[in-house]
Amino acid sequence: MKTVNGFLALYANEKGEALEHPRFGMLGRTGMEWVEPQSEEMIPLPEGASLVAVPGHVPIGFAHDKAAVIKTGFNGRPVQAVAALLPQGFTRTLLPACVNAKKKDIPLLGYAAVGFRNNKIWVAAVKSDEHRKWHPCYYNTAGLPGRIQRMLKKYPDNRIIRQLASCSLQYSCYTAQNIFYGRWEGGIPTMTACNAECIGCISESHAAAGSPQQRLNFQPSVEEISQLGLEHLEHAREGIISFGQGCEGEPSLNADIIAPSIIIIRQQCQAGTININSNAGYTDGIKKLSRAGLDAMRVTLFSCRESNYNCYHRPRNYRLKDVENSIKWAKDQGVQVSLNLLTMPGFTDSEEEALALVSFVQKNKVDMIQLRNLNLDPELLFKHVAGGGEIMGINNFISYMQAAVSGIKMGSYTHPVNRG
């Protein structure tokens, strides 16, 4: 099979093995369209990525100048679509080209298109940040259970540590594990409730696919929060503590507990970065946290166009204007602000979305855009939202943002703040 760029389609056989199909070229998906990948949209499958079958889906390939369903493998047996899950630091450029043959809901995962060329597996992705701290080889090590037991023994009454132990072992959460490894960004969950009902929430089910994590079910005390925060910032390498994890709700709603915790931490320790991952809809809470000594805020954002923002986030008791007010207030207090941009090929890189994002970033003086692959079935997403205008491609979108917004930093995760 000859294709423009030489990529062959991959499929998963009944054993779950990924195999190339010599009769079909690779296609990817952007928005609602099947597309043949450009060479610049593809990289060799990086270390730490994993190949997975897409449940209930069959692949779409390219043959005889048109897209076609790949019904069987080279041996005539039934097939499943195959995709890659990318590690931190990589942003997907195309979705897998496949169709839901069994009308089965797929897990909340960030599936990326894959193909085969020159005896290598390639993935539709671009490296968007340093990969070092988030390489899977540094996590789920043989020594992790022992580290967890030592921390539990040191702080037997701290319920947050017990929650993080569960997240580390049951969900392999990297920010939870970093608490026990004593390094980098460590998560401190504190809040059970949320003021949004995001379609792709990973800890509370708002969609048919369900939630992959169980949400925090208790309210930590100031003592528990400050105790763990001090433990991490005093001992961690390049330490960051982050409020607002996948296993909790909106942390700014808990500002009356978190703010005094931050004050206690900063009275005893000036090292490291205190960060919040927030939807920033509760401005009063952001004000309290900023005054208390917050260093960084990462605001989760799907769209800067209010109709699409509301369709995805489904905010309760706040609007996008409140998010802007929170960012402005935090910036005035010296907090570094990043956008946690939930990225979907064919939506995020549409002309109208990109123009709205540029306006939002310039108006609110955002310091960084963190590209985060949106873990959601595109069929579900595109029932609710619509892009607009020409699709520029994720690579071109990144270049466009860097050219349009002078000094904007592009990446994938929170970096330590230089507090001078």
Solvent accessible surface area in square Angstrom, and as a share of the most:
residue,aa,sasa,rsa
1,M,92,0.41
2,K,192,0.81
3,T,25,0.14
4,V,123,0.71
5,N,29,0.15
6,G,35,0.33
7,F,4,0.02
8,L,34,0.17
9,A,5,0.04
10,L,10,0.05
11,Y,6,0.02
12,A,1,0.01
13,N,18,0.09
14,E,101,0.45
15,K,161,0.68
16,G,52,0.50
17,E,87,0.39
18,A,33,0.25
19,L,68,0.34
20,E,64,0.28
21,H,1,0.00
22,P,50,0.32
23,R,126,0.46
24,F,30,0.13
25,G,0,0.00
26,M,3,0.01
27,L,14,0.07
28,G,0,0.00
29,R,11,0.04
30,T,17,0.10
31,G,6,0.06
32,M,129,0.58
33,E,109,0.49
34,W,91,0.32
35,V,40,0.23
36,E,40,0.18
37,P,0,0.00
38,Q,91,0.40
39,S,51,0.33
40,E,115,0.52
41,E,24,0.11
42,M,8,0.03
43,I,41,0.21
44,P,60,0.38
45,L,51,0.25
46,P,21,0.13
47,E,131,0.59
48,G,34,0.33
49,A,19,0.15
50,S,51,0.33
51,L,57,0.28
52,V,41,0.23
53,A,37,0.28
54,V,2,0.01
55,P,34,0.21
56,G,10,0.09
57,H,9,0.04
58,V,29,0.16
59,P,6,0.04
60,I,10,0.05
61,G,0,0.00
62,F,43,0.18
63,A,9,0.07
64,H,165,0.74
65,D,129,0.67
66,K,131,0.56
67,A,45,0.35
68,A,32,0.25
69,V,61,0.35
70,I,0,0.00
71,K,155,0.66
72,T,53,0.31
73,G,1,0.01
74,F,129,0.54
75,N,103,0.53
76,G,48,0.46
77,R,127,0.46
78,P,94,0.59
79,V,12,0.07
80,Q,67,0.30
81,A,2,0.02
82,V,10,0.06
83,A,0,0.00
84,A,0,0.00
85,L,40,0.20
86,L,29,0.15
87,P,13,0.08
88,Q,51,0.22
89,G,1,0.01
90,F,19,0.08
91,T,0,0.00
92,R,2,0.01
93,T,2,0.01
94,L,4,0.02
95,L,3,0.01
96,P,15,0.10
97,A,8,0.06
98,C,14,0.08
99,V,51,0.29
100,N,38,0.20
101,A,59,0.46
102,K,154,0.65
103,K,172,0.73
104,K,104,0.44
105,D,82,0.42
106,I,9,0.05
107,P,55,0.35
108,L,11,0.05
109,L,63,0.31
110,G,9,0.09
111,Y,11,0.04
112,A,0,0.00
113,A,1,0.01
114,V,10,0.06
115,G,0,0.00
116,F,38,0.16
117,R,51,0.19
118,N,115,0.59
119,N,136,0.70
120,K,106,0.45
121,I,46,0.23
122,W,33,0.12
123,V,0,0.00
124,A,0,0.00
125,A,0,0.00
126,V,33,0.19
127,K,118,0.50
128,S,20,0.13
129,D,20,0.10
130,E,83,0.37
131,H,22,0.10
132,R,106,0.39
133,K,17,0.07
134,W,8,0.03
135,H,34,0.15
136,P,42,0.27
137,C,83,0.49
138,Y,86,0.33
139,Y,7,0.03
140,N,81,0.41
141,T,52,0.30
142,A,107,0.83
143,G,40,0.38
144,L,4,0.02
145,P,66,0.41
146,G,30,0.29
147,R,95,0.35
148,I,2,0.01
149,Q,112,0.50
150,R,149,0.55
151,M,19,0.08
152,L,39,0.20
153,K,172,0.73
154,K,116,0.49
155,Y,34,0.13
156,P,86,0.54
157,D,122,0.63
158,N,2,0.01
159,R,81,0.30
160,I,0,0.00
161,I,0,0.00
162,R,116,0.42
163,Q,31,0.14
164,L,3,0.02
165,A,9,0.07
166,S,50,0.32
167,C,3,0.02
168,S,0,0.00
169,L,101,0.50
170,Q,121,0.54
171,Y,57,0.22
172,S,46,0.30
173,C,36,0.22
174,Y,52,0.20
175,T,22,0.13
176,A,1,0.01
177,Q,0,0.00
178,N,0,0.00
179,I,3,0.02
180,F,9,0.04
181,Y,20,0.08
182,G,24,0.23
183,R,18,0.07
184,W,13,0.05
185,E,10,0.04
186,G,0,0.00
187,G,1,0.01
188,I,0,0.00
189,P,0,0.00
190,T,0,0.00
191,M,23,0.10
192,T,46,0.27
193,A,46,0.36
194,C,27,0.16
195,N,15,0.08
196,A,5,0.04
197,E,60,0.27
198,C,26,0.16
199,I,4,0.02
200,G,9,0.09
201,C,27,0.16
202,I,54,0.28
203,S,7,0.05
204,E,75,0.34
205,S,65,0.42
206,H,49,0.22
207,A,21,0.16
208,A,87,0.67
209,A,39,0.31
210,G,24,0.23
211,S,41,0.26
212,P,68,0.43
213,Q,39,0.17
214,Q,121,0.54
215,R,34,0.12
216,L,4,0.02
217,N,117,0.60
218,F,36,0.15
219,Q,86,0.38
220,P,2,0.01
221,S,45,0.29
222,V,41,0.23
223,E,123,0.55
224,E,16,0.07
225,I,0,0.00
226,S,8,0.05
227,Q,59,0.26
228,L,0,0.00
229,G,0,0.00
230,L,21,0.11
231,E,24,0.11
232,H,4,0.02
233,L,5,0.02
234,E,90,0.41
235,H,118,0.53
236,A,16,0.12
237,R,137,0.50
238,E,85,0.38
239,G,6,0.05
240,I,4,0.02
241,I,0,0.00
242,S,0,0.00
243,F,0,0.00
244,G,10,0.10
245,Q,27,0.12
246,G,31,0.29
247,C,6,0.04
248,E,8,0.03
249,G,9,0.08
250,E,5,0.02
251,P,3,0.02
252,S,0,0.00
253,L,59,0.29
254,N,5,0.02
255,A,2,0.01
256,D,97,0.50
257,I,46,0.23
258,I,0,0.00
259,A,10,0.08
260,P,49,0.31
261,S,0,0.00
262,I,0,0.00
263,I,79,0.40
264,I,57,0.29
265,I,0,0.00
266,R,22,0.08
267,Q,135,0.60
268,Q,116,0.51
269,C,11,0.07
270,Q,111,0.49
271,A,53,0.41
272,G,26,0.25
273,T,1,0.01
274,I,0,0.00
275,N,1,0.00
276,I,0,0.00
277,N,16,0.08
278,S,5,0.03
279,N,13,0.07
280,A,0,0.00
281,G,5,0.05
282,Y,77,0.29
283,T,26,0.15
284,D,78,0.40
285,G,0,0.00
286,I,0,0.00
287,K,56,0.24
288,K,74,0.31
289,L,0,0.00
290,S,8,0.05
291,R,148,0.54
292,A,13,0.10
293,G,26,0.25
294,L,10,0.05
295,D,14,0.07
296,A,7,0.05
297,M,1,0.01
298,R,26,0.09
299,V,0,0.00
300,T,32,0.19
301,L,0,0.00
302,F,2,0.01
303,S,1,0.01
304,C,19,0.11
305,R,63,0.23
306,E,80,0.36
307,S,77,0.50
308,N,8,0.04
309,Y,0,0.00
310,N,45,0.23
311,C,49,0.30
312,Y,6,0.02
313,H,0,0.00
314,R,81,0.29
315,P,17,0.11
316,R,100,0.36
317,N,156,0.80
318,Y,8,0.03
319,R,118,0.43
320,L,12,0.06
321,K,112,0.48
322,D,47,0.24
323,V,0,0.00
324,E,24,0.11
325,N,64,0.33
326,S,0,0.00
327,I,0,0.00
328,K,126,0.54
329,W,61,0.21
330,A,0,0.00
331,K,53,0.22
332,D,98,0.51
333,Q,87,0.39
334,G,63,0.61
335,V,3,0.02
336,Q,83,0.37
337,V,0,0.00
338,S,15,0.09
339,L,0,0.00
340,N,9,0.04
341,L,5,0.02
342,L,17,0.08
343,T,0,0.00
344,M,0,0.00
345,P,0,0.00
346,G,6,0.06
347,F,0,0.00
348,T,6,0.04
349,D,2,0.01
350,S,0,0.00
351,E,78,0.35
352,E,77,0.34
353,E,10,0.04
354,A,1,0.01
355,L,97,0.48
356,A,23,0.18
357,L,5,0.03
358,V,16,0.09
359,S,63,0.41
360,F,11,0.05
361,V,1,0.01
362,Q,97,0.43
363,K,129,0.55
364,N,13,0.07
365,K,147,0.62
366,V,11,0.06
367,D,52,0.27
368,M,11,0.05
369,I,0,0.00
370,Q,2,0.01
371,L,5,0.03
372,R,62,0.22
373,N,25,0.13
374,L,6,0.03
375,N,55,0.28
376,L,3,0.01
377,D,19,0.10
378,P,18,0.12
379,E,73,0.33
380,L,45,0.23
381,L,0,0.00
382,F,36,0.15
383,K,163,0.69
384,H,80,0.36
385,V,9,0.05
386,A,67,0.52
387,G,24,0.23
388,G,17,0.16
389,G,52,0.50
390,E,131,0.59
391,I,66,0.33
392,M,45,0.20
393,G,17,0.16
394,I,0,0.00
395,N,34,0.18
396,N,92,0.47
397,F,1,0.00
398,I,21,0.11
399,S,66,0.42
400,Y,68,0.26
401,M,0,0.00
402,Q,93,0.41
403,A,89,0.69
404,A,35,0.27
405,V,13,0.07
406,S,114,0.73
407,G,79,0.76
408,I,19,0.10
409,K,96,0.41
410,M,27,0.12
411,G,0,0.00
412,S,4,0.02
413,Y,8,0.03
414,T,10,0.06
415,H,49,0.22
416,P,61,0.38
417,V,24,0.14
418,N,137,0.70
419,R,103,0.38
420,G,114,1.10
